[in-house]
Amino acid sequence: MLQAFRIIAILEGISYLALFGITMPLKYWAEISGPNKVVGYAHGALFIAFIALALIVCFQKKWGVKRFIIFGIASLLPFATFYVEEKYLRPAA
């Protein structure tokens, strides 16, 4: 489950950047709305998956509410899911 959460964290971060860095400017500056709709749906699904997996993994690992809140805040900030994946989800080397 942790590996799936790592993958979703990365994909959610990429979709966040694609949505607000690429497709939103296309929609509002170039009046091309098609990509925004597709990426928006993908980002929404990945956001929900990220939060659901955060909840599941926090229960499985007994990480507590504080870490779940960190994950929740990270889902709202650009680049933060990459930080979460690196700091909390990557196995110790």
GUPARO-305374 format. One record per residue (C-alpha): residue in three letters; residue number from 1; x, y, z. Coordinates in Angstrom, 2 decimals. Layout:
// residues N
+------+-----+---------+---------+---------+
: type : seq :      xx :      yy :      zz :
+------+-----+---------+---------+---------+
:  ALA : NUM :       X :       Y :       Z :
...
+------+-----+---------+---------+---------+
***
This chain:
// residues 93
+------+-----+---------+---------+---------+
: type : seq :      xx :      yy :      zz :
+------+-----+---------+---------+---------+
:  MET :   1 :    0.00 :    0.00 :    0.00 :
:  LEU :   2 :    2.90 :    2.35 :    0.74 :
:  GLN :   3 :    4.26 :    1.90 :   -2.79 :
:  ALA :   4 :    0.85 :    2.78 :   -4.27 :
:  PHE :   5 :    0.73 :    5.87 :   -2.04 :
:  ARG :   6 :    4.20 :    6.91 :   -3.25 :
:  ILE :   7 :    3.11 :    6.63 :   -6.88 :
:  ILE :   8 :   -0.13 :    8.53 :   -6.28 :
:  ALA :   9 :    1.79 :   11.26 :   -4.41 :
:  ILE :  10 :    4.05 :   11.78 :   -7.41 :
:  LEU :  11 :    1.22 :   11.65 :   -9.94 :
:  GLU :  12 :   -0.91 :   14.04 :   -7.87 :
:  GLY :  13 :    1.97 :   16.50 :   -7.76 :
:  ILE :  14 :    2.48 :   16.26 :  -11.51 :
:  SER :  15 :   -1.23 :   16.71 :  -12.19 :
:  TYR :  16 :   -1.33 :   19.75 :   -9.88 :
:  LEU :  17 :    1.54 :   21.38 :  -11.76 :
:  ALA :  18 :    0.05 :   20.46 :  -15.14 :
:  LEU :  19 :   -3.34 :   21.85 :  -14.19 :
:  PHE :  20 :   -2.20 :   25.18 :  -12.81 :
:  GLY :  21 :    1.02 :   25.60 :  -14.79 :
:  ILE :  22 :   -0.09 :   24.49 :  -18.25 :
:  THR :  23 :   -3.81 :   23.95 :  -18.77 :
:  MET :  24 :   -5.14 :   26.92 :  -16.77 :
:  PRO :  25 :   -3.03 :   29.37 :  -18.78 :
:  LEU :  26 :   -4.17 :   27.62 :  -21.96 :
:  LYS :  27 :   -7.79 :   27.97 :  -20.88 :
:  TYR :  28 :   -7.66 :   31.62 :  -19.88 :
:  TRP :  29 :   -4.96 :   33.09 :  -22.12 :
:  ALA :  30 :   -5.34 :   31.04 :  -25.29 :
:  GLU :  31 :   -9.03 :   30.11 :  -24.84 :
:  ILE :  32 :   -8.26 :   26.40 :  -25.24 :
:  SER :  33 :  -10.37 :   24.66 :  -22.60 :
:  GLY :  34 :  -10.18 :   20.99 :  -23.65 :
:  PRO :  35 :   -6.92 :   20.04 :  -21.90 :
:  ASN :  36 :   -8.01 :   21.80 :  -18.71 :
:  LYS :  37 :  -11.09 :   19.61 :  -18.43 :
:  VAL :  38 :   -9.17 :   16.36 :  -18.92 :
:  VAL :  39 :   -6.31 :   17.29 :  -16.59 :
:  GLY :  40 :   -8.80 :   18.71 :  -14.08 :
:  TYR :  41 :  -10.69 :   15.41 :  -13.87 :
:  ALA :  42 :   -7.44 :   13.47 :  -13.57 :
:  HIS :  43 :   -6.18 :   15.80 :  -10.86 :
:  GLY :  44 :   -9.46 :   15.49 :   -8.96 :
:  ALA :  45 :   -9.31 :   11.70 :   -9.03 :
:  LEU :  46 :   -5.65 :   11.70 :   -7.97 :
:  PHE :  47 :   -6.38 :   14.17 :   -5.17 :
:  ILE :  48 :   -9.13 :   11.92 :   -3.81 :
:  ALA :  49 :   -6.88 :    8.86 :   -4.15 :
:  PHE :  50 :   -4.04 :   10.69 :   -2.37 :
:  ILE :  51 :   -6.25 :   11.63 :    0.60 :
:  ALA :  52 :   -7.82 :    8.15 :    0.78 :
:  LEU :  53 :   -4.43 :    6.44 :    0.66 :
:  ALA :  54 :   -3.03 :    8.89 :    3.21 :
:  LEU :  55 :   -5.80 :    7.86 :    5.58 :
:  ILE :  56 :   -5.30 :    4.15 :    4.92 :
:  VAL :  57 :   -1.51 :    4.26 :    5.23 :
:  CYS :  58 :   -1.65 :    6.39 :    8.38 :
:  PHE :  59 :   -3.92 :    3.79 :    9.99 :
:  GLN :  60 :   -1.80 :    0.87 :    8.79 :
:  LYS :  61 :    1.48 :    2.40 :    9.95 :
:  LYS :  62 :   -0.06 :    3.93 :   13.10 :
:  TRP :  63 :    1.40 :    7.31 :   12.12 :
:  GLY :  64 :   -1.23 :    9.42 :   13.84 :
:  VAL :  65 :   -3.31 :   12.46 :   13.05 :
:  LYS :  66 :   -0.39 :   14.90 :   12.85 :
:  ARG :  67 :    1.16 :   13.13 :    9.88 :
:  PHE :  68 :   -2.24 :   12.79 :    8.18 :
:  ILE :  69 :   -2.72 :   16.56 :    8.55 :
:  ILE :  70 :    0.74 :   17.11 :    7.03 :
:  PHE :  71 :   -0.28 :   14.93 :    4.08 :
:  GLY :  72 :   -3.57 :   16.83 :    3.75 :
:  ILE :  73 :   -1.84 :   20.21 :    3.70 :
:  ALA :  74 :    0.73 :   18.87 :    1.24 :
:  SER :  75 :   -2.07 :   17.92 :   -1.16 :
:  LEU :  76 :   -3.02 :   21.60 :   -1.38 :
:  LEU :  77 :    0.42 :   23.10 :   -2.03 :
:  PRO :  78 :    2.45 :   22.97 :   -5.24 :
:  PHE :  79 :    5.48 :   20.65 :   -5.01 :
:  ALA :  80 :    4.52 :   19.53 :   -1.48 :
:  THR :  81 :    3.49 :   16.00 :   -2.48 :
:  PHE :  82 :    6.99 :   15.53 :   -3.89 :
:  TYR :  83 :    8.38 :   16.56 :   -0.49 :
:  VAL :  84 :    6.04 :   14.14 :    1.30 :
:  GLU :  85 :    7.10 :   11.32 :   -0.99 :
:  GLU :  86 :   10.77 :   12.06 :   -0.37 :
:  LYS :  87 :   10.62 :   12.68 :    3.39 :
:  TYR :  88 :    7.89 :   10.33 :    4.64 :
:  LEU :  89 :    7.21 :    7.65 :    2.03 :
:  ARG :  90 :   10.56 :    6.70 :    0.57 :
:  PRO :  91 :   12.09 :    3.64 :    2.24 :
:  ALA :  92 :   15.17 :    4.30 :    4.33 :
:  ALA :  93 :   18.34 :    3.52 :    2.43 :
+------+-----+---------+---------+---------+
***
